[in-house]
């Protein structure tokens, strides 16, 4: 999505950099999300990377199978995002060569 939007909104690059850093730090790479409580924990639980890392932690650390419902939700959300990005780029396919550099 971001790569498709940047030619139209150049200032998006700054926000994208900050947003990706925040998403990485909030994904639970450096800490276990189960330790975060309250509204911050509920907000961080919506990060798909955090859900995926939690399933990796189940397999690698705890030695149990990942939750199929969580993996299916991540896959469904990813498919919706990919379909939306494809539709966005397909509709604007002829505009990209005409954009100023």
DAKA-V401311 format. One record per backbone hydrogen bond with DSSP energy under -1.0 kcal/mol. NH is the residue of the N-H (numbers start at 1). CO is the residue of the C=O. If there is no record, write none. Layout:
nh,co
NH,CO
NH,CO
This chain:
nh,co
5,1
6,2
8,5
9,5
12,9
13,10
16,12
17,13
18,14
19,15
20,16
21,17
22,18
23,19
24,20
25,21
26,22
27,24
35,32
36,33
41,37
42,38
43,39
44,40
45,41
46,43
47,44
51,47
52,48
53,49
54,50
55,51
56,52
57,53
58,54
59,55
60,56
61,57
62,57
64,58
71,67
72,68
73,69
74,70
75,71
76,72
77,73
78,74
79,75
80,76
81,77
82,78
83,79
84,80
85,81
86,82
87,83
88,84
89,85
90,86
91,87
92,88
95,92
96,92
99,96
